[in-house]
Amino acid sequence: MINVGIKKNCFSDGNLHKSATYFAPAPRESKEALLEQIEKIKKAPFIRGLVSTVTDMAVLLNDKRQIIMANDVFCKMVGLDATTVIGMRPGEALDCKNVSQGPSGCGTSPYCASCGAVLAILKSQKFKSQFTDECVIYTKDGKQIKLYISASEFMAEGESFTLLIAKQNK
């Protein structure tokens, strides 16, 4: 069972203009829509099992790049529990310093155009295929997180989701 505690800033409040971005689309799902997507994932045991058994960081994203499910490896890396990351975008959970540079968080700052994570996610969503890339996340506290990213589309209950797997490069 997935317990959901969605943070207020992780879903649409209806106040954000659709074009408020420098790169990737800005809109987010409402809290209700996120809860519906989580229910769809509950009905897809293969996807849930896959996310939880991956030995690298893994998150399942909706089409707005928001986290619907995260494995223990990812949660341990970001220092948050699985319910707290629901609705966040990957860079927000990883504490990327560029999140605050965009009008709608991860993916929407001018710097995101060169981020391998958001590029792999967007290509996977557009072309319905697997894409890989590399990225370096610079955190707000000055750390560098070097990641090898793989993004793949999955369908559950007629809705498209993206499985994002991240392996840390030392």
Secondary structure as UniProt FT lines:
FT   HELIX           8..10
FT   TURN            18..19
FT   HELIX           31..42
FT   HELIX           45..53
FT   STRAND          57..61
FT   TURN            63..64
FT   STRAND          67..70
FT   HELIX           72..78
FT   TURN            82..84
FT   TURN            86..87
FT   HELIX           90..93
FT   TURN            94..95
FT   HELIX           97..101
FT   TURN            103..104
FT   TURN            106..107
FT   HELIX           110..114
FT   HELIX           116..127
FT   STRAND          131..139
FT   TURN            140..141
FT   STRAND          144..156
FT   TURN            157..158
FT   STRAND          159..169
//
